[in-house]
Amino acid sequence: MSYTYSITSKGQITIPKEFRNKLGLDRVGKATLQINDRDEIVITAPKDLSEVRALLNNPTFEDKPSKRELSIGSELAKKYEVN
């Protein structure tokens, strides 16, 4: 798929519906944009709640989270728990 779109005076472009559907960009959240080594823009869809919950339960950083961070993570997991 290849599309050509105009860039607005505010630097905005529209992501075609086909792309949004394929990437799961219909979810509420923040997509991540990065520029790779070939100067291409890479868009990563927001994570769903189960992915976020898994990250909270298994942190990948080396330092241990503080009690406050653990408390915040626990409360967020409870708030967004899927029944």
N, C-alpha and C positions, 0 to 999 in steps of 0.2 A: 504494500500500500504506500502510496506517495501522494501528498497533497501540497499545494502551494497556497499560502495564506498571506494576507497583508498584515503588517505590524502596525498597530494604532500609534497615535502620537504619544500615548502613555507607555509604549513598549509592550503592549498586550497582544497575544494571538489566541485564537480559538483552537482548542484541542478537539478534533473531529469525534463525533459520537462513537464511531467504530473503535477508535483508539481508547476512548474512555471506558467503553464496555470491556474491551480486551484486558485493560490494565486494572479493572475494578475501581475506577476513579469515581464511581457513583456513590461510594461510601463517604460518610462524613469523616473528616480528618484532614491531615496535612500531608500532601504528597511531597516527596523529596526530589529535588532536581540537582543533578551533578553534571559536570563536564568531564568526559573521559579523555584519554590520551590522544584521541583523534579529533578533539574539539567538537564532539557530538554531545547533545544534551540527552541525559538518561533520566527518565522519570520513574520513580518507584512509588507505587500506590500506598496509601495509608494502611497500617496494620489493623487487622480486625481484633476484637477484644480477646479472643483466645490466644492470639500471638503475643499481645501485650501481657496477658496474665502469665504466659510461659516465661517471658523475659523477666517479669517481677519475681517469679519463683526460682529462676535459675540465672542470676546475674552473671554476665560474662566479664566483668571488670575484676582486676586483681585485688584492689582494696576492698575491705569489708564495708558494706553500707552501714551508716549510722543508725541508731535506734529511731531517730526521726524519719529517715528515709524508709526504713522498714515499715514504720507506722503508716506513712503516707501511702506506700505501695499496697499495704494490707487493706487500708480504707478504700482505695481506688478499686481494688479487686472485688471487694464486697459491694461497692456501689454499682458496678457494672456487671455483676454476676448474672449469667444467663441461666434461667431456671429450666 
